[in-house]
Amino acid sequence: MPVIVQYIVVRDGDKKMTFATKKEADAYDKMLDIADNLFDFLENSDIVLDETRKEEISLLLAEKRDEVMPILRGVSPKAQNNRKKNASSSETAKIRGKAVAKQAASKPAETSEANTDPEVKPVAKSAAQAAPPIKEASSKKSG
């Protein structure tokens, strides 16, 4: 006979929801706490709504708190969506950059050693590499 652990969220003697993990149950319980606080806020406001509407609004705002918090801080939803898009595209670019770097590191270096044709000369990458060192250019007749 298997043993199944369940976490039950109980409010005012009513079973609200059953979860498989404590983390999920705690998150749901916290959401209900937030909804209760929002309901109390709406009760004390000048807005005339029936109790059902206040409860629906409270639950909606509590469930969507991750989306509502930036709005309450003054960030427009459009700006928030643009930030998410930019963040995801920069994350994609970082991932692509790492993949390209990893691929480049795993490839054998393409140097003049790879080119066995004696007629093919490697191309200098900068003027400093193309110019011979000064000491080697001087004559060695002194001695």
N, C-alpha and C positions, 0 to 999 in steps of 0.2 A: 504494500500500500504506500503510494508516494505521499510525501509531505509537501504541501504547497503553502508558502508564506505569502500572505496578502496584507496589504496596508490599506486600511479603510479610513477615509476622512469622514468624521462625524461632526455635524453642526447642530446644536440645539436638539440633540437626541435623534436626529435624522441622519441616515447613512447617505452621504452625498456621492461618493465615488470610491471605487476599489482599484488599487494599483499593485503592480508586481514589485516595485522598488520603493524604498523609503524616500529617495530623492524626488521621484515623481509625486508622491503623496505630499511631501513638504512643499513642493512648488505649487501644487493645487491649493493647499491649505493657505499659503501665503497670498495667492490670487484671491481667494475668498475673503481674507482679511482686508485686502485692498478694496475689494468690492463693498464690503461693509462700511469702511471709512468713506468711500465715495457716496454711498447711499446716505449716510449721516450728513455729509456735506450738502447733498441735494435737498435733504429734508429741511435743513436750516437756511437754504437759499430762498430768494424771492420768486423763484420759478415755480409756476403752478403746474404740477404733473401728478398724475395718479400714481399710486404706490407701485403698480406693475411696471410703468414706464421708467420710474426711478431705478427700480431693480434691474431692468434690462439695460439701461444706460450705464449703471454702475458696473455690471458684469462685463459689458462690452469694453469699457475703458480699462478695466482691470485685465481682461484677456489680451488686449492690444497695447498694454503699457509700454512695450518696447518701441512701438510706433508713435505713441502719444507723447512720451517724455520729450523727445526732441522738439515737437511742436510746442509744448509748454515752455520750452527754453527759448523759443523764438526762431527756430530753424524751420523754414518752409518745407513741406513734404517734397516739393520738386528739387530743392537744393539737397535734401537728404538722399533722394534717389540718384541724383547726379554724383554725389560723393560715393555712394555704394558702387555705381558703375565705374567711376574712376578708380576706386580702391580695388575692385575686382579685375579691372584691366591692368592695373599696375602689378597686382599679384600674378596675373597671367604672364606679364612681361618678365617678372622676376623668375618665375618657374621656367619660362622659355630660355631666359638668359643662362640659368643654371644648367639646363639640359644642353644648350649649345656649348657651354664651357666644358661640361663633362665629356661631351662627344669629341670636342677638340683635343682634350687631354688624352682621351683614349686612342685617338688616331696617331699613327706614326708620323713623325715630323717629315715634311716634304722638303728635304734639303738637296744640295748638289750631290750628296752621296746617293740619293735615290735615282738621280739622272746619271746613267752610265755613259751616255753619249758624250764623247770628248768635245764635240763641236758646240754643245749647249753650255753657255756660261751663266752662272748665277747672277741675278740682277741685284745690284747694291740697293739697300733700302734707304740709306741716307748718304749725304755727302761725306760725313765723317767716316763711314765705313768704306766708301769708295776711295778716299785718299789714303795713300800708303803712310805709315808712321814716319815721322821726320828722322829719327835715329837710323832707321833701316835705309833711308834714302842717301845718307852720307856715305862717302867712300871709306873703305877700311884699309887704306894703304899705310897707315901709321904703325908700322911695327913689324 
